[in-house]
């Protein structure tokens, strides 16, 4: 589970965003390819930071 927290005024983090997986998706999740996206200007468009998760589809 990845969490992203943000409060713009204080430049601190407290908002929590989640990625929820079904049991089937959990088997295809690639933990090493999953992270909270960060760039220098991430807070200009939103107070949320994208949560990125990698998957390998095994049942095609």
Biotite code that builds the C-alpha atoms (Angstrom):
import biotite.structure as struc

atoms = struc.array([
    struc.Atom([0.000, 0.000, 0.000], chain_id="A", res_id=1, res_name="UNK", atom_name="CA", element="C"),
    struc.Atom([1.263, 3.463, -0.896], chain_id="A", res_id=2, res_name="UNK", atom_name="CA", element="C"),
    struc.Atom([0.146, 6.659, 0.784], chain_id="A", res_id=3, res_name="UNK", atom_name="CA", element="C"),
    struc.Atom([0.446, 10.225, -0.428], chain_id="A", res_id=4, res_name="UNK", atom_name="CA", element="C"),
    struc.Atom([-0.296, 13.035, 2.023], chain_id="A", res_id=5, res_name="UNK", atom_name="CA", element="C"),
    struc.Atom([-0.469, 16.766, 1.331], chain_id="A", res_id=6, res_name="UNK", atom_name="CA", element="C"),
    struc.Atom([-1.357, 20.121, 2.880], chain_id="A", res_id=7, res_name="UNK", atom_name="CA", element="C"),
    struc.Atom([-0.280, 22.958, 0.557], chain_id="A", res_id=8, res_name="UNK", atom_name="CA", element="C"),
    struc.Atom([-0.328, 25.800, 3.112], chain_id="A", res_id=9, res_name="UNK", atom_name="CA", element="C"),
    struc.Atom([2.056, 24.073, 5.453], chain_id="A", res_id=10, res_name="UNK", atom_name="CA", element="C"),
    struc.Atom([3.964, 22.247, 2.695], chain_id="A", res_id=11, res_name="UNK", atom_name="CA", element="C"),
    struc.Atom([3.428, 19.092, 4.708], chain_id="A", res_id=12, res_name="UNK", atom_name="CA", element="C"),
    struc.Atom([1.627, 15.830, 4.113], chain_id="A", res_id=13, res_name="UNK", atom_name="CA", element="C"),
    struc.Atom([-1.642, 14.593, 5.623], chain_id="A", res_id=14, res_name="UNK", atom_name="CA", element="C"),
    struc.Atom([-3.979, 13.586, 2.760], chain_id="A", res_id=15, res_name="UNK", atom_name="CA", element="C"),
    struc.Atom([-3.985, 9.848, 2.107], chain_id="A", res_id=16, res_name="UNK", atom_name="CA", element="C"),
    struc.Atom([-4.459, 8.320, -1.361], chain_id="A", res_id=17, res_name="UNK", atom_name="CA", element="C"),
    struc.Atom([-4.669, 4.589, -1.946], chain_id="A", res_id=18, res_name="UNK", atom_name="CA", element="C"),
    struc.Atom([-4.488, 1.982, -4.662], chain_id="A", res_id=19, res_name="UNK", atom_name="CA", element="C"),
    struc.Atom([-6.887, -0.877, -3.940], chain_id="A", res_id=20, res_name="UNK", atom_name="CA", element="C"),
    struc.Atom([-6.285, -4.296, -5.487], chain_id="A", res_id=21, res_name="UNK", atom_name="CA", element="C"),
    struc.Atom([-8.578, -7.238, -5.974], chain_id="A", res_id=22, res_name="UNK", atom_name="CA", element="C"),
    struc.Atom([-7.200, -10.658, -4.994], chain_id="A", res_id=23, res_name="UNK", atom_name="CA", element="C"),
    struc.Atom([-6.594, -11.408, -8.684], chain_id="A", res_id=24, res_name="UNK", atom_name="CA", element="C"),
    struc.Atom([-4.709, -8.151, -9.276], chain_id="A", res_id=25, res_name="UNK", atom_name="CA", element="C"),
    struc.Atom([-2.645, -8.596, -6.124], chain_id="A", res_id=26, res_name="UNK", atom_name="CA", element="C"),
    struc.Atom([-1.023, -11.688, -7.683], chain_id="A", res_id=27, res_name="UNK", atom_name="CA", element="C"),
    struc.Atom([0.046, -9.620, -10.716], chain_id="A", res_id=28, res_name="UNK", atom_name="CA", element="C"),
    struc.Atom([1.281, -6.567, -8.767], chain_id="A", res_id=29, res_name="UNK", atom_name="CA", element="C"),
    struc.Atom([4.988, -5.692, -9.165], chain_id="A", res_id=30, res_name="UNK", atom_name="CA", element="C"),
    struc.Atom([5.983, -4.017, -5.904], chain_id="A", res_id=31, res_name="UNK", atom_name="CA", element="C"),
    struc.Atom([9.337, -2.797, -7.289], chain_id="A", res_id=32, res_name="UNK", atom_name="CA", element="C"),
    struc.Atom([7.505, -0.881, -10.071], chain_id="A", res_id=33, res_name="UNK", atom_name="CA", element="C"),
    struc.Atom([5.155, 0.902, -7.653], chain_id="A", res_id=34, res_name="UNK", atom_name="CA", element="C"),
    struc.Atom([5.766, 4.291, -6.066], chain_id="A", res_id=35, res_name="UNK", atom_name="CA", element="C"),
    struc.Atom([4.402, 7.743, -5.251], chain_id="A", res_id=36, res_name="UNK", atom_name="CA", element="C"),
    struc.Atom([5.252, 9.939, -8.258], chain_id="A", res_id=37, res_name="UNK", atom_name="CA", element="C"),
    struc.Atom([7.347, 12.990, -7.437], chain_id="A", res_id=38, res_name="UNK", atom_name="CA", element="C"),
    struc.Atom([8.628, 15.844, -9.569], chain_id="A", res_id=39, res_name="UNK", atom_name="CA", element="C"),
    struc.Atom([9.839, 19.297, -8.620], chain_id="A", res_id=40, res_name="UNK", atom_name="CA", element="C"),
    struc.Atom([6.484, 20.928, -9.530], chain_id="A", res_id=41, res_name="UNK", atom_name="CA", element="C"),
    struc.Atom([4.087, 18.166, -8.504], chain_id="A", res_id=42, res_name="UNK", atom_name="CA", element="C"),
    struc.Atom([1.867, 20.479, -6.404], chain_id="A", res_id=43, res_name="UNK", atom_name="CA", element="C"),
    struc.Atom([1.083, 23.060, -9.112], chain_id="A", res_id=44, res_name="UNK", atom_name="CA", element="C"),
    struc.Atom([-1.937, 21.267, -10.592], chain_id="A", res_id=45, res_name="UNK", atom_name="CA", element="C"),
    struc.Atom([-3.259, 19.326, -7.607], chain_id="A", res_id=46, res_name="UNK", atom_name="CA", element="C"),
    struc.Atom([-2.704, 18.658, -3.929], chain_id="A", res_id=47, res_name="UNK", atom_name="CA", element="C"),
    struc.Atom([-2.542, 14.918, -4.714], chain_id="A", res_id=48, res_name="UNK", atom_name="CA", element="C"),
    struc.Atom([0.545, 13.061, -5.826], chain_id="A", res_id=49, res_name="UNK", atom_name="CA", element="C"),
    struc.Atom([-0.107, 10.258, -8.302], chain_id="A", res_id=50, res_name="UNK", atom_name="CA", element="C"),
    struc.Atom([0.344, 6.743, -6.966], chain_id="A", res_id=51, res_name="UNK", atom_name="CA", element="C"),
    struc.Atom([1.857, 4.537, -9.693], chain_id="A", res_id=52, res_name="UNK", atom_name="CA", element="C"),
    struc.Atom([1.610, 0.735, -9.582], chain_id="A", res_id=53, res_name="UNK", atom_name="CA", element="C"),
    struc.Atom([3.154, -1.787, -11.939], chain_id="A", res_id=54, res_name="UNK", atom_name="CA", element="C"),
    struc.Atom([1.439, -5.021, -12.962], chain_id="A", res_id=55, res_name="UNK", atom_name="CA", element="C"),
    struc.Atom([2.295, -8.040, -15.068], chain_id="A", res_id=56, res_name="UNK", atom_name="CA", element="C"),
    struc.Atom([-0.796, -9.565, -16.705], chain_id="A", res_id=57, res_name="UNK", atom_name="CA", element="C"),
    struc.Atom([-0.480, -13.331, -16.395], chain_id="A", res_id=58, res_name="UNK", atom_name="CA", element="C"),
    struc.Atom([-4.034, -14.320, -17.402], chain_id="A", res_id=59, res_name="UNK", atom_name="CA", element="C"),
    struc.Atom([-4.288, -12.881, -20.932], chain_id="A", res_id=60, res_name="UNK", atom_name="CA", element="C"),
])
